[in-house]
């Protein structure tokens, strides 16, 4: 996920999906969520659930990982 703010100060969240296809890692664009001006963690989860509901995905059967690209994830 990555946040994008337009010149109109509209908050959007870009969602990518990572998966294995025949043991090969893939990353693809999944969707764009309008955050309606609220970038809180609670709102992000709510918006992801709404996006997944449209595709029939069940959030309780998924694995979530969140990172802020802190140095602990970069090996420094």
C-alpha positions as CSV (number, residue, x, y, z in Angstrom):
1,X,0.0,0.0,0.0
2,X,1.1,3.5,-0.6
3,X,-0.6,6.8,0.2
4,X,-1.2,9.4,-2.5
5,X,-2.5,13.0,-1.9
6,X,-3.7,14.9,-4.9
7,X,-3.4,18.7,-5.3
8,X,-7.0,18.8,-4.1
9,X,-5.8,17.2,-0.8
10,X,-7.9,14.1,-1.6
11,X,-6.4,11.2,0.3
12,X,-6.1,7.9,-1.6
13,X,-4.5,4.6,-0.8
14,X,-3.0,2.5,-3.6
15,X,-3.2,-1.2,-2.9
16,X,-0.9,-3.8,-4.5
17,X,-1.2,-7.6,-4.0
18,X,1.8,-9.9,-3.7
19,X,1.4,-13.6,-4.4
20,X,3.1,-16.7,-5.7
21,X,2.3,-18.0,-9.2
22,X,4.0,-21.3,-9.9
23,X,6.5,-20.5,-7.2
24,X,7.3,-17.1,-8.7
25,X,6.6,-14.0,-6.7
26,X,4.3,-11.5,-8.4
27,X,3.2,-8.0,-7.5
28,X,0.2,-6.4,-9.2
29,X,-2.0,-3.3,-8.8
30,X,-5.2,-4.3,-6.9
31,X,-7.1,-1.1,-6.3
32,X,-7.3,2.5,-5.4
33,X,-9.2,3.5,-2.2
34,X,-10.5,7.0,-1.5
35,X,-9.7,7.5,2.2
36,X,-12.3,10.3,2.5
37,X,-9.8,12.5,4.3
38,X,-9.1,10.1,7.1
39,X,-5.8,8.2,7.1
40,X,-6.2,6.5,10.4
41,X,-5.4,2.8,10.8
42,X,-9.1,2.1,11.7
43,X,-10.2,3.8,8.4
44,X,-7.6,2.0,6.4
45,X,-8.8,-1.4,7.6
46,X,-12.4,-0.4,7.0
47,X,-11.7,0.7,3.4
48,X,-9.7,-2.5,2.7
49,X,-12.6,-4.5,3.9
50,X,-15.0,-2.6,1.6
51,X,-12.7,-3.2,-1.3
52,X,-12.5,-6.9,-0.6
53,X,-16.2,-7.2,-0.1
54,X,-16.6,-6.1,-3.7
55,X,-14.6,-9.1,-4.8
56,X,-16.1,-11.6,-2.3
57,X,-12.9,-11.9,-0.2
58,X,-13.3,-12.7,3.5
59,X,-10.9,-10.6,5.6
60,X,-10.9,-13.1,8.5
61,X,-9.4,-15.7,6.2
62,X,-6.5,-13.5,5.2
63,X,-3.0,-12.7,6.5
64,X,-2.2,-9.0,7.0
65,X,1.2,-7.3,7.3
66,X,1.8,-3.7,8.0
67,X,5.1,-1.9,7.9
68,X,6.2,1.7,7.9
69,X,9.6,0.9,6.2
70,X,11.3,1.5,9.6
71,X,15.1,0.8,9.6
72,X,14.4,-2.6,11.2
73,X,13.0,-3.8,7.9
74,X,16.0,-2.5,6.0
75,X,18.7,-4.1,8.0
76,X,20.3,-0.9,9.3
